[in-house]
């Protein structure tokens, strides 16, 4: 894991001191609210529906046990004893006071953390694969380049006031676990040349109000030129991106407006001035950063460990279920990656209590070399667990509700905070998630349904990634009442695509019944070993539409009866 050097520490400490002075000026009246707003946003501080929210950066999802303990302590003293992990590897504290923010930032610097560029029109937190460095299908560990991208983009003087935010993902694996096609910019390893690794560059993707799949703008880009090429892309965006309309200001809109060919031409023209310049990466700099991500001291597996694991699977069916859903392959024999679920029944998806943070820290220290990862599905990952200790880990994780065996199943939902916190939301998300958890709490039912992704967003900004859920739920406002639009058939991965709206929006009270009806159609129509997505792709949306029409008719009948 990357450790800050004196320059890194000086930067975040100076930024924290600067923000302390800005808060003091705001409290004294020397800064008006409208003047203070861009300053606090640069430091990840929002004013939400009920209280200020601070978004803490967890670059490329790597977090240490020490950092988790500090976040637990901060959440207890300055918040309500919990935080919320987002789809971009950040942790949100939803109940802080603005006056306390400078103290929190100072404490974060003690463990090499900050909130810089977690908000505002800038390059946001760089994301990558939660299994980076250990995935069997990986051709190159992307974490050193993700860290280099973090350092390049942090407080970049030319890109601090972009037309809108830029989200970047990088992957070194054959499988797409970073939602490449729906980022402003995505980098995917595609091979190597005489200089080393080369990347495909995808540009212009995004969800939100106008969901668009990204397009390939460059292939075979040598790793040495990543920074200069990205700088060229962002310069073109900075030059042409709209600043008069925030709804039309994203990079994806510019790519659509200019067309990929013209956007590519302008990028290459800009790159001609940058290629081979100071932004060209050197092998020495790469090796300096990569040294922080060297493999830990793995131990060789024993035959006794494998035999013991088989025996315990047979003796403990609950353990066997957890192994099936929570344990992922590792490139080192005798090791596994383990997902710690933040989707226990009754738990708001992505929420984590201070006690759970401390529990994960202890598990990371004991089982995974003191480190954990954050997945964009809002779960945590221990990347380096000895297979011979999986039973021990399972027993320990269960004590703090971190071992729910629902990864990849219906109740493993991506869910934004919604109307309970966010002042942009049209409807609540967490309440719907909990209602679905309650209706489908039975594990036999979940395992019978098989792999299904259900994502929930409280508004069109799509922070819950509803567009790419097999079942997507979007909160909409209908005459000040909470209604929900249902989409089906969305997916992540290499063939990621947007789901289809299948009928009229339904009120909150009918959402769970609609989901149950949709699943009943799936059960009736599916073939042996067929997932929900494959069934939908085969039969289309027509068999599912009556589920929405029936709910709409029931709602209209009730409304008529009341009137």
LOGU-735924 format. One line per field, with one value per residue (C-alpha): residue number from 1; residue in one letter; x, y negated, z. Coordinates in nm, 3 decimals. Example, Ala and Ser with C-alpha at 12.3 -4.5 7.8 and 13.67 -1.06 7.14 Angstrom:
2
seq = 1:2
type = a:s
east = 1.230:1.367
north = 0.450:0.106
up = 0.780:0.714
//
This chain:
563
seq = 1:2:3:4:5:6:7:8:9:10:11:12:13:14:15:16:17:18:19:20:21:22:23:24:25:26:27:28:29:30:31:32:33:34:35:36:37:38:39:40:41:42:43:44:45:46:47:48:49:50:51:52:53:54:55:56:57:58:59:60:61:62:63:64:65:66:67:68:69:70:71:72:73:74:75:76:77:78:79:80:81:82:83:84:85:86:87:88:89:90:91:92:93:94:95:96:97:98:99:100:101:102:103:104:105:106:107:108:109:110:111:112:113:114:115:116:117:118:119:120:121:122:123:124:125:126:127:128:129:130:131:132:133:134:135:136:137:138:139:140:141:142:143:144:145:146:147:148:149:150:151:152:153:154:155:156:157:158:159:160:161:162:163:164:165:166:167:168:169:170:171:172:173:174:175:176:177:178:179:180:181:182:183:184:185:186:187:188:189:190:191:192:193:194:195:196:197:198:199:200:201:202:203:204:205:206:207:208:209:210:211:212:213:214:215:216:217:218:219:220:221:222:223:224:225:226:227:228:229:230:231:232:233:234:235:236:237:238:239:240:241:242:243:244:245:246:247:248:249:250:251:252:253:254:255:256:257:258:259:260:261:262:263:264:265:266:267:268:269:270:271:272:273:274:275:276:277:278:279:280:281:282:283:284:285:286:287:288:289:290:291:292:293:294:295:296:297:298:299:300:301:302:303:304:305:306:307:308:309:310:311:312:313:314:315:316:317:318:319:320:321:322:323:324:325:326:327:328:329:330:331:332:333:334:335:336:337:338:339:340:341:342:343:344:345:346:347:348:349:350:351:352:353:354:355:356:357:358:359:360:361:362:363:364:365:366:367:368:369:370:371:372:373:374:375:376:377:378:379:380:381:382:383:384:385:386:387:388:389:390:391:392:393:394:395:396:397:398:399:400:401:402:403:404:405:406:407:408:409:410:411:412:413:414:415:416:417:418:419:420:421:422:423:424:425:426:427:428:429:430:431:432:433:434:435:436:437:438:439:440:441:442:443:444:445:446:447:448:449:450:451:452:453:454:455:456:457:458:459:460:461:462:463:464:465:466:467:468:469:470:471:472:473:474:475:476:477:478:479:480:481:482:483:484:485:486:487:488:489:490:491:492:493:494:495:496:497:498:499:500:501:502:503:504:505:506:507:508:509:510:511:512:513:514:515:516:517:518:519:520:521:522:523:524:525:526:527:528:529:530:531:532:533:534:535:536:537:538:539:540:541:542:543:544:545:546:547:548:549:550:551:552:553:554:555:556:557:558:559:560:561:562:563
type = x:x:x:x:x:x:x:x:x:x:x:x:x:x:x:x:x:x:x:x:x:x:x:x:x:x:x:x:x:x:x:x:x:x:x:x:x:x:x:x:x:x:x:x:x:x:x:x:x:x:x:x:x:x:x:x:x:x:x:x:x:x:x:x:x:x:x:x:x:x:x:x:x:x:x:x:x:x:x:x:x:x:x:x:x:x:x:x:x:x:x:x:x:x:x:x:x:x:x:x:x:x:x:x:x:x:x:x:x:x:x:x:x:x:x:x:x:x:x:x:x:x:x:x:x:x:x:x:x:x:x:x:x:x:x:x:x:x:x:x:x:x:x:x:x:x:x:x:x:x:x:x:x:x:x:x:x:x:x:x:x:x:x:x:x:x:x:x:x:x:x:x:x:x:x:x:x:x:x:x:x:x:x:x:x:x:x:x:x:x:x:x:x:x:x:x:x:x:x:x:x:x:x:x:x:x:x:x:x:x:x:x:x:x:x:x:x:x:x:x:x:x:x:x:x:x:x:x:x:x:x:x:x:x:x:x:x:x:x:x:x:x:x:x:x:x:x:x:x:x:x:x:x:x:x:x:x:x:x:x:x:x:x:x:x:x:x:x:x:x:x:x:x:x:x:x:x:x:x:x:x:x:x:x:x:x:x:x:x:x:x:x:x:x:x:x:x:x:x:x:x:x:x:x:x:x:x:x:x:x:x:x:x:x:x:x:x:x:x:x:x:x:x:x:x:x:x:x:x:x:x:x:x:x:x:x:x:x:x:x:x:x:x:x:x:x:x:x:x:x:x:x:x:x:x:x:x:x:x:x:x:x:x:x:x:x:x:x:x:x:x:x:x:x:x:x:x:x:x:x:x:x:x:x:x:x:x:x:x:x:x:x:x:x:x:x:x:x:x:x:x:x:x:x:x:x:x:x:x:x:x:x:x:x:x:x:x:x:x:x:x:x:x:x:x:x:x:x:x:x:x:x:x:x:x:x:x:x:x:x:x:x:x:x:x:x:x:x:x:x:x:x:x:x:x:x:x:x:x:x:x:x:x:x:x:x:x:x:x:x:x:x:x:x:x:x:x:x:x:x:x:x:x:x:x:x:x:x:x:x:x:x:x:x:x:x:x:x:x:x:x:x:x:x:x:x:x:x:x:x:x:x:x:x:x:x:x:x:x:x:x:x:x:x:x:x:x:x:x:x:x:x:x:x:x:x:x:x:x:x:x:x:x:x:x:x:x:x:x:x:x:x:x:x:x:x:x:x:x:x:x:x:x
east = 0.000:0.136:0.285:0.302:0.643:0.723:0.597:0.265:0.218:0.310:0.049:-0.244:-0.141:-0.116:-0.454:-0.610:-0.460:-0.586:-0.937:-0.926:-0.859:-1.141:-1.389:-1.281:-1.339:-1.681:-1.782:-1.673:-1.876:-1.572:-1.675:-2.034:-2.206:-2.179:-1.806:-1.748:-1.939:-1.671:-1.404:-1.581:-1.667:-1.298:-1.253:-1.540:-1.780:-2.144:-2.452:-2.711:-3.079:-3.035:-2.669:-2.329:-2.164:-1.788:-1.666:-1.330:-1.117:-0.999:-0.783:-0.836:-1.017:-0.716:-0.746:-0.532:-0.637:-0.489:-0.703:-1.018:-0.963:-0.918:-1.240:-1.422:-1.296:-1.389:-1.738:-1.801:-1.676:-1.794:-2.081:-2.342:-2.113:-2.133:-2.028:-2.136:-1.912:-1.995:-1.952:-1.636:-1.443:-1.514:-1.648:-1.922:-1.984:-2.339:-2.388:-2.085:-2.078:-1.901:-1.719:-1.567:-1.449:-1.102:-1.037:-1.146:-0.917:-0.627:-0.692:-0.715:-0.367:-0.234:-0.320:-0.239:-0.600:-0.782:-1.098:-0.937:-1.124:-1.402:-1.633:-1.627:-1.556:-1.224:-1.074:-1.232:-1.109:-0.935:-1.101:-0.982:-1.051:-1.096:-0.901:-0.611:-0.277:-0.423:-0.674:-0.586:-0.700:-0.478:-0.207:-0.071:-0.132:-0.301:-0.248:0.091:-0.055:-0.368:-0.146:0.051:-0.280:-0.384:-0.067:-0.092:-0.454:-0.442:-0.482:-0.369:-0.366:-0.513:-0.792:-0.926:-1.219:-1.338:-1.681:-1.786:-1.628:-1.418:-1.428:-1.142:-1.110:-0.815:-0.806:-0.533:-0.758:-0.936:-1.265:-1.422:-1.482:-1.455:-1.758:-1.519:-1.785:-1.962:-1.676:-1.573:-1.238:-1.139:-0.804:-0.794:-0.479:-0.476:-0.125:0.235:0.489:0.862:0.804:0.591:0.219:-0.027:-0.381:-0.712:-0.861:-1.240:-1.393:-1.737:-1.919:-2.142:-2.472:-2.687:-2.944:-2.809:-2.664:-2.415:-2.179:-1.820:-1.633:-1.280:-1.068:-0.722:-0.577:-0.225:-0.132:0.205:0.195:0.465:0.225:-0.083:-0.050:0.021:-0.265:-0.509:-0.395:-0.474:-0.826:-0.894:-0.757:-1.001:-1.281:-1.168:-1.168:-1.504:-1.710:-2.018:-2.022:-2.363:-2.565:-2.458:-2.687:-2.498:-2.150:-2.021:-1.747:-1.987:-2.205:-1.906:-1.797:-2.150:-2.169:-1.835:-1.848:-1.579:-1.374:-1.351:-1.292:-1.015:-0.858:-0.849:-0.709:-0.429:-0.353:-0.325:-0.124:0.130:0.239:0.258:0.391:0.750:0.734:0.757:0.441:0.606:0.641:0.984:1.067:1.233:0.918:0.702:0.933:0.940:0.562:0.533:0.766:0.481:0.269:0.516:0.360:0.333:0.506:0.282:0.317:0.307:-0.018:-0.024:-0.219:-0.365:-0.519:-0.699:-0.830:-0.950:-1.135:-1.317:-1.417:-1.555:-1.755:-1.925:-1.985:-2.109:-2.357:-2.374:-1.997:-2.021:-2.279:-2.053:-1.760:-1.970:-2.071:-1.800:-1.473:-1.295:-0.991:-0.639:-0.339:-0.124:-0.190:-0.336:-0.485:-0.825:-0.989:-1.288:-1.580:-1.708:-2.072:-2.221:-2.566:-2.691:-3.072:-3.183:-2.852:-2.857:-2.640:-2.292:-2.335:-2.076:-2.080:-1.779:-1.778:-1.774:-1.488:-1.289:-1.386:-1.270:-0.946:-0.889:-0.974:-0.739:-0.457:-0.519:-0.599:-0.488:-0.159:-0.331:-0.512:-0.866:-1.025:-1.352:-1.553:-1.779:-2.063:-2.028:-1.873:-1.527:-1.261:-0.979:-0.749:-0.494:-0.651:-0.497:-0.749:-0.665:-0.798:-1.125:-1.334:-1.174:-1.236:-1.599:-1.661:-1.503:-1.683:-2.025:-1.996:-2.026:-2.272:-1.998:-2.054:-2.397:-2.364:-2.551:-2.274:-2.404:-2.756:-3.073:-3.011:-2.652:-2.787:-2.605:-2.797:-2.738:-2.835:-3.139:-3.395:-3.299:-2.985:-2.933:-3.110:-3.093:-3.297:-3.660:-3.729:-3.585:-3.358:-3.270:-3.633:-3.691:-3.371:-3.474:-3.820:-3.667:-3.424:-3.716:-3.928:-3.637:-3.445:-3.469:-3.133:-3.290:-3.495:-3.194:-2.981:-3.267:-3.303:-2.931:-2.722:-2.923:-2.804:-3.060:-2.951:-3.141:-3.100:-3.299:-3.275:-3.155:-2.797:-2.778:-2.536:-2.690:-2.605:-2.967:-2.911:-2.677:-2.866:-3.040:-3.328:-3.297:-3.511:-3.514:-3.690:-3.898:-4.112:-4.477:-4.665:-4.457:-4.514:-4.239:-4.273:-4.025:-3.942:-3.834:-3.578:-3.477:-3.184:-2.899:-2.559:-2.199:-1.888:-1.734:-2.077:-2.223:-2.540:-2.832:-3.156:-3.495:-3.789:-4.072:-4.374:-4.517:-4.364:-4.522:-4.560:-4.328:-4.586:-4.597:-4.227:-4.158:-4.470:-4.359:-4.014:-4.182:-4.399:-4.097:-3.914:-4.219:-4.213:-3.843:-3.894:-4.170:-3.977:-3.619:-3.440:-3.217:-2.906:-3.019:-2.959:-3.209:-3.014:-2.992:-3.363:-3.441:-3.211:-3.382:-3.749:-3.732:-3.934:-4.286:-4.356:-4.256:-4.462:-4.790:-4.620:-4.605:-4.940:-5.111:-4.946:-5.041:-5.404:-5.416:-5.274:-5.526:-5.811:-5.702:-5.667:-6.013:-6.158:-6.001:-6.137
north = 0.000:-0.344:-0.538:-0.916:-1.078:-1.419:-1.605:-1.417:-1.488:-1.854:-1.892:-1.752:-1.930:-2.265:-2.205:-2.126:-2.442:-2.646:-2.513:-2.588:-2.952:-2.953:-2.815:-3.081:-3.354:-3.208:-3.194:-3.553:-3.672:-3.765:-3.497:-3.488:-3.150:-3.169:-3.243:-2.965:-2.702:-2.627:-2.623:-2.365:-2.154:-2.140:-1.971:-1.724:-1.909:-1.915:-2.059:-1.783:-1.761:-1.737:-1.808:-1.865:-1.560:-1.505:-1.269:-1.110:-0.978:-0.617:-0.622:-0.315:-0.150:-0.053:-0.116:-0.009:0.122:-0.194:-0.413:-0.214:-0.260:-0.633:-0.655:-0.461:-0.704:-1.009:-0.871:-0.825:-1.167:-1.385:-1.189:-0.933:-0.632:-0.514:-0.597:-0.509:-0.361:-0.487:-0.330:-0.538:-0.397:-0.703:-0.708:-0.960:-1.098:-1.230:-1.412:-1.630:-2.002:-2.242:-2.386:-2.043:-1.980:-2.138:-1.920:-1.610:-1.697:-1.744:-1.402:-1.241:-1.367:-1.164:-0.845:-0.975:-1.048:-1.353:-1.467:-1.662:-1.643:-1.419:-1.691:-1.984:-2.015:-1.836:-1.491:-1.274:-0.966:-0.716:-0.374:-0.025:0.346:0.452:0.768:0.571:0.740:1.081:1.162:1.473:1.300:0.997:0.905:0.608:0.476:0.138:-0.002:-0.170:-0.352:-0.438:-0.598:-0.784:-0.910:-1.020:-1.221:-1.372:-1.479:-1.601:-1.979:-1.996:-2.373:-2.348:-2.110:-2.243:-2.426:-2.202:-2.238:-1.930:-1.645:-1.374:-1.012:-0.781:-0.402:-0.177:0.202:0.454:0.761:0.944:0.921:0.578:0.519:0.139:0.046:-0.074:-0.162:-0.409:-0.631:-0.964:-0.800:-0.435:-0.268:0.105:0.311:0.448:0.588:0.473:0.339:0.276:0.017:0.247:0.249:0.079:-0.042:-0.094:-0.433:-0.461:-0.807:-0.964:-0.711:-0.787:-0.722:-0.996:-1.202:-1.098:-0.746:-0.684:-0.397:-0.508:-0.476:-0.364:-0.664:-0.502:-0.151:-0.032:-0.344:-0.278:-0.316:-0.584:-0.817:-0.773:-1.105:-1.315:-1.154:-1.201:-1.559:-1.613:-1.473:-1.692:-2.000:-1.953:-1.911:-2.220:-2.422:-2.316:-2.185:-2.390:-2.600:-2.755:-2.438:-2.176:-1.916:-1.941:-1.992:-1.636:-1.501:-1.246:-1.530:-1.697:-1.372:-1.328:-1.688:-1.691:-1.327:-1.077:-1.142:-1.517:-1.476:-1.227:-1.462:-1.751:-1.524:-1.408:-1.768:-1.862:-1.550:-1.646:-1.932:-1.707:-1.371:-1.317:-1.613:-1.634:-1.423:-1.120:-0.848:-0.707:-0.355:-0.493:-0.675:-0.373:-0.148:-0.397:-0.380:-0.010:0.077:-0.015:0.263:0.550:0.886:0.960:1.255:1.534:1.880:2.210:2.409:2.746:3.060:3.062:2.715:2.823:3.139:2.946:2.698:2.982:3.140:2.814:2.745:3.081:3.034:2.672:2.603:2.234:2.211:2.384:2.127:1.842:1.995:2.014:1.648:1.458:1.625:1.539:1.700:1.575:1.605:1.737:2.107:2.152:1.802:1.647:1.305:1.267:1.026:0.888:0.807:0.474:0.597:0.779:0.779:0.443:0.273:-0.017:0.105:-0.040:-0.163:-0.056:-0.119:-0.228:0.115:0.283:0.060:0.173:0.533:0.511:0.353:0.646:0.898:0.721:0.732:1.095:1.240:1.004:0.825:0.522:0.407:0.409:0.297:0.123:0.260:0.035:0.269:0.116:0.419:0.468:0.714:0.890:0.967:1.208:1.474:1.818:2.080:2.283:1.997:1.931:2.113:1.909:1.587:1.680:1.738:1.404:1.205:1.343:1.180:0.832:0.912:0.911:1.264:1.252:1.500:1.289:1.152:1.132:1.222:1.013:0.848:0.753:0.420:0.106:-0.178:-0.552:-0.734:-0.878:-1.108:-1.020:-1.232:-1.379:-1.704:-1.615:-1.297:-1.270:-0.963:-0.742:-0.456:-0.296:-0.233:-0.046:0.154:0.259:0.359:0.581:0.728:0.814:0.975:1.182:1.258:1.635:1.767:2.068:1.829:1.612:1.908:2.047:1.715:1.714:1.421:1.099:0.741:0.496:0.131:-0.164:-0.538:-0.814:-1.047:-1.069:-1.137:-0.756:-0.730:-0.386:-0.271:-0.169:-0.183:0.118:0.331:0.643:0.484:0.107:-0.112:-0.491:-0.732:-0.996:-1.281:-1.275:-1.570:-1.557:-1.183:-0.920:-0.697:-0.452:-0.366:-0.007:0.093:0.447:0.603:0.373:0.528:0.462:0.633:0.633:0.638:0.371:0.204:-0.005:0.151:0.084:-0.093:0.162:-0.037:-0.326:-0.429:-0.287:-0.428:-0.319:-0.086:0.127:0.154:0.474:0.642:0.544:0.694:1.013:1.031:0.978:1.259:1.485:1.433:1.513:1.833:1.939:1.865:1.956:2.260:2.483:2.299:1.977:1.647:1.363:1.164:1.453:1.519:1.153:1.138:1.448:1.357:0.977:0.729:0.821:1.095:0.857:0.555:0.684:0.666:0.287:0.250:0.442:0.226:-0.091:0.024:0.100:-0.244:-0.418:-0.223:-0.318:-0.684:-0.684:-0.524:-0.788:-1.068
up = 0.000:-0.093:0.199:0.183:0.158:0.316:0.008:0.014:0.383:0.345:0.070:0.268:0.589:0.412:0.249:0.588:0.738:0.443:0.490:0.863:0.777:0.520:0.774:1.025:0.767:0.682:1.050:1.101:0.803:0.595:0.343:0.221:0.178:-0.200:-0.172:0.078:-0.121:-0.387:-0.117:0.095:-0.209:-0.302:0.036:-0.002:0.229:0.118:0.285:0.264:0.351:0.728:0.801:0.637:0.482:0.451:0.180:0.263:-0.023:-0.031:-0.346:-0.569:-0.277:-0.063:0.309:0.603:0.942:1.097:0.872:0.947:1.320:1.274:1.070:1.340:1.603:1.394:1.322:1.693:1.805:1.518:1.359:1.473:1.486:1.125:0.770:0.418:0.147:-0.202:-0.544:-0.591:-0.293:-0.076:0.281:0.360:0.709:0.697:1.028:1.096:1.179:0.943:1.242:1.312:0.956:1.001:1.307:1.114:0.822:1.063:1.215:0.873:0.787:1.082:0.889:0.539:0.441:0.310:0.134:-0.149:-0.481:-0.356:-0.482:-0.721:-1.093:-1.094:-1.149:-0.881:-0.695:-0.927:-0.908:-0.994:-0.948:-0.583:-0.673:-0.827:-0.775:-0.692:-0.969:-1.175:-1.496:-1.441:-1.687:-1.492:-1.142:-1.206:-0.856:-0.920:-1.220:-1.021:-0.756:-1.022:-1.166:-0.816:-0.771:-1.120:-1.076:-0.714:-0.718:-1.082:-1.141:-1.492:-1.396:-1.066:-1.227:-1.510:-1.672:-1.468:-1.276:-1.442:-1.324:-1.424:-1.382:-1.465:-1.502:-1.573:-1.599:-1.878:-1.691:-1.644:-1.273:-1.283:-1.500:-1.774:-2.029:-1.800:-1.686:-1.833:-1.904:-1.859:-1.915:-1.990:-2.037:-2.392:-2.446:-2.465:-2.709:-2.693:-2.417:-2.202:-2.120:-2.353:-2.284:-2.457:-2.373:-2.347:-2.334:-2.295:-2.083:-1.787:-1.615:-1.462:-1.647:-1.989:-1.966:-2.245:-2.313:-2.366:-2.696:-2.771:-2.862:-2.855:-2.855:-2.784:-2.585:-2.412:-2.034:-2.047:-2.228:-2.012:-1.831:-2.140:-2.334:-2.046:-2.013:-2.380:-2.332:-2.031:-2.207:-2.494:-2.240:-2.049:-2.372:-2.514:-2.222:-2.142:-1.829:-1.881:-1.823:-1.564:-1.724:-2.053:-1.913:-1.872:-2.096:-2.246:-2.380:-2.544:-2.709:-2.845:-2.963:-3.142:-3.249:-3.158:-3.474:-3.414:-3.040:-3.120:-3.376:-3.130:-2.860:-3.089:-3.191:-2.824:-2.747:-3.012:-2.784:-2.477:-2.595:-2.488:-2.248:-1.868:-1.821:-1.985:-1.723:-1.654:-1.548:-1.235:-1.125:-1.197:-0.998:-0.709:-0.678:-0.765:-0.476:-0.240:-0.394:-0.377:-0.280:0.092:0.258:0.131:0.283:0.098:0.138:0.308:0.219:0.569:0.515:0.198:0.363:0.668:0.447:0.267:0.598:0.735:0.419:0.465:0.836:0.815:0.532:0.627:0.584:0.246:0.131:0.242:0.055:-0.260:-0.252:-0.063:-0.163:-0.487:-0.653:-0.592:-0.820:-0.534:-0.452:-0.107:-0.085:-0.154:-0.167:0.066:0.039:0.369:0.305:0.409:0.306:0.617:0.662:0.799:0.714:0.471:0.180:0.207:0.564:0.818:1.191:1.392:1.559:1.217:1.101:1.403:1.339:0.975:1.095:1.332:1.059:0.816:1.070:1.155:0.812:0.531:0.607:0.761:0.448:0.308:-0.019:-0.104:-0.396:-0.602:-0.507:-0.157:0.011:0.160:0.046:0.231:-0.059:0.089:0.311:0.358:0.249:0.557:0.774:0.588:0.850:1.125:0.933:0.868:1.238:1.330:1.056:1.156:1.499:1.345:1.063:0.797:0.663:0.500:0.208:-0.045:-0.266:-0.622:-0.513:-0.499:-0.160:-0.243:-0.363:-0.471:-0.311:-0.277:0.047:-0.135:0.018:0.374:0.333:-0.014:-0.102:-0.473:-0.428:-0.540:-0.326:-0.055:-0.150:0.183:0.279:-0.047:-0.001:0.350:0.235:-0.035:0.219:0.447:0.174:0.040:0.357:0.315:0.191:0.020:-0.191:-0.272:-0.377:-0.587:-0.770:-0.845:-0.958:-0.988:-0.947:-0.811:-0.794:-0.647:-0.710:-0.545:-0.847:-1.206:-1.099:-1.070:-0.778:-0.717:-1.073:-1.137:-1.514:-1.509:-1.257:-1.389:-1.200:-1.165:-0.939:-0.986:-0.752:-0.932:-0.803:-0.906:-0.760:-0.440:-0.398:-0.412:-0.717:-0.865:-1.224:-1.296:-1.556:-1.648:-1.833:-1.738:-1.679:-1.581:-1.715:-2.060:-2.227:-1.998:-2.118:-1.997:-1.877:-2.036:-1.872:-1.873:-1.761:-1.561:-1.230:-0.915:-0.563:-0.283:-0.131:-0.448:-0.534:-0.343:-0.486:-0.836:-0.774:-0.648:-0.961:-1.186:-1.010:-1.042:-1.420:-1.422:-1.224:-1.461:-1.779:-1.692:-1.823:-1.607:-1.481:-1.650:-1.469:-1.457:-1.716:-1.960:-1.924:-1.987:-2.289:-2.432:-2.377:-2.380:-2.176:-2.296:-2.036:-1.755:-1.857:-1.706:-1.365:-1.398:-1.566:-1.287:-1.020:-1.211:-1.239:-0.866:-0.786:-1.010:-0.854:-0.504:-0.603:-0.756:-0.444:-0.220:-0.438
//
